């Protein structure tokens, strides 16, 4: 055996990473590819076993880490996510679609058959569920990365933690805290701009308030959000019921706290 063969024989197997897509726009998968220089370090630390967005390589499971983007909207995907879970030691959902059903969850509770009739010339060919639901509604999920899209810093920190056997350091506080740390002026207090920051989990770096715009709730509800108090304040700013419903029910329309606040 030559020196190179001996070295390869002694090298430990790298953890296998799989990236799966369900009903989504691919934006959260692209966040991984957008890591640029850091992506080289990720590629060295793991073996990309399944990632159709980036490579045609397909290696069999089991997989050490599976990143899952997208919501469950068809009977086929409802079965497929069960297969993914069986093959995955750690399953991490990435993005609003995977963690709350995404913007497509606006269809939940509505007549999906009628939607199909209006949109498609041959609706009888469409095989879909009446709802768009998060991955956690169907299988056990180990960790969730929120956002529309996810933050690449959180993604890299999560991968690093899992590869070293640690729990990912994911925040649960609100966007308001991130605003204060960044020194942003509160857009609601200073300008009367409607903002979901008080009830939204941080992760975006308070991007919209930093541009003097209200938070749109891309990262979903924070831990124990007080949506009733915020709704009362939004009403005091002049927002009617329909406007408040639209504010809550966008990227995370299926998240329980936002769905209830919108319905109320």
ChimeraX attribute file (.defattr): number of C-alpha atoms within 10 A of each C-alpha:
attribute: neighborCount
match mode: 1-to-1
recipient: residues
	/A:1	7
	/A:2	6
	/A:3	8
	/A:4	9
	/A:5	10
	/A:6	10
	/A:7	10
	/A:8	10
	/A:9	11
	/A:10	9
	/A:11	9
	/A:12	7
	/A:13	10
	/A:14	14
	/A:15	15
	/A:16	21
	/A:17	25
	/A:18	27
	/A:19	23
	/A:20	19
	/A:21	20
	/A:22	20
	/A:23	19
	/A:24	20
	/A:25	14
	/A:26	16
	/A:27	16
	/A:28	29
	/A:29	25
	/A:30	15
	/A:31	17
	/A:32	20
	/A:33	15
	/A:34	12
	/A:35	16
	/A:36	10
	/A:37	9
	/A:38	14
	/A:39	14
	/A:40	10
	/A:41	12
	/A:42	17
	/A:43	12
	/A:44	10
	/A:45	16
	/A:46	18
	/A:47	17
	/A:48	21
	/A:49	22
	/A:50	21
	/A:51	19
	/A:52	14
	/A:53	13
	/A:54	13
	/A:55	10
	/A:56	10
	/A:57	10
	/A:58	12
	/A:59	15
	/A:60	10
	/A:61	16
	/A:62	17
	/A:63	24
	/A:64	20
	/A:65	21
	/A:66	24
	/A:67	25
	/A:68	28
	/A:69	28
	/A:70	29
	/A:71	32
	/A:72	30
	/A:73	21
	/A:74	18
	/A:75	11
	/A:76	12
	/A:77	17
	/A:78	19
	/A:79	12
	/A:80	13
	/A:81	20
	/A:82	14
	/A:83	12
	/A:84	20
	/A:85	19
	/A:86	13
	/A:87	18
	/A:88	19
	/A:89	15
	/A:90	17
	/A:91	25
	/A:92	24
	/A:93	26
	/A:94	29
	/A:95	32
	/A:96	31
	/A:97	34
	/A:98	31
	/A:99	30
	/A:100	29
	/A:101	30
	/A:102	30
	/A:103	19
	/A:104	21
	/A:105	27
	/A:106	18
	/A:107	15
	/A:108	16
	/A:109	9
	/A:110	12
	/A:111	11
	/A:112	15
	/A:113	14
	/A:114	10
	/A:115	12
	/A:116	17
	/A:117	13
	/A:118	11
	/A:119	9
	/A:120	11
	/A:121	9
	/A:122	10
	/A:123	14
	/A:124	10
	/A:125	9
	/A:126	12
	/A:127	12
	/A:128	16
	/A:129	17
	/A:130	16
	/A:131	21
	/A:132	25
	/A:133	26
	/A:134	24
	/A:135	28
	/A:136	18
	/A:137	15
	/A:138	14
	/A:139	16
	/A:140	13
	/A:141	16
	/A:142	12
	/A:143	18
	/A:144	21
	/A:145	27
	/A:146	29
	/A:147	25
	/A:148	22
	/A:149	22
	/A:150	23
	/A:151	20
	/A:152	20
	/A:153	14
	/A:154	18
	/A:155	22
	/A:156	18
	/A:157	15
	/A:158	21
	/A:159	21
	/A:160	16
	/A:161	14
	/A:162	15
	/A:163	16
	/A:164	9
	/A:165	9
	/A:166	11
	/A:167	15
	/A:168	18
	/A:169	10
	/A:170	16
	/A:171	12
	/A:172	14
	/A:173	19
	/A:174	23
	/A:175	27
	/A:176	22
	/A:177	16
	/A:178	20
	/A:179	20
	/A:180	12
	/A:181	11
	/A:182	12
	/A:183	10
	/A:184	15
	/A:185	14
	/A:186	20
	/A:187	20
	/A:188	19
	/A:189	9
	/A:190	9
	/A:191	11
	/A:192	15
	/A:193	16
	/A:194	23
	/A:195	23
	/A:196	24
	/A:197	29
	/A:198	21
	/A:199	26
	/A:200	25
	/A:201	26
	/A:202	27
	/A:203	24
	/A:204	22
	/A:205	15
	/A:206	23
	/A:207	15
	/A:208	16
	/A:209	23
	/A:210	17
	/A:211	10
	/A:212	16
	/A:213	17
	/A:214	20
	/A:215	25
	/A:216	20
	/A:217	28
	/A:218	24
	/A:219	28
	/A:220	31
	/A:221	28
	/A:222	20
	/A:223	14
	/A:224	10
	/A:225	17
	/A:226	14
	/A:227	20
	/A:228	13
	/A:229	11
	/A:230	18
	/A:231	22
	/A:232	11
	/A:233	15
	/A:234	21
	/A:235	14
	/A:236	11
	/A:237	13
	/A:238	12
	/A:239	16
	/A:240	12
	/A:241	15
	/A:242	10
	/A:243	13
	/A:244	19
	/A:245	20
	/A:246	11
	/A:247	21
	/A:248	26
	/A:249	23
	/A:250	21
	/A:251	27
	/A:252	31
	/A:253	29
	/A:254	29
	/A:255	21
	/A:256	13
	/A:257	20
	/A:258	25
	/A:259	18
	/A:260	16
	/A:261	18
	/A:262	21
	/A:263	12
	/A:264	11
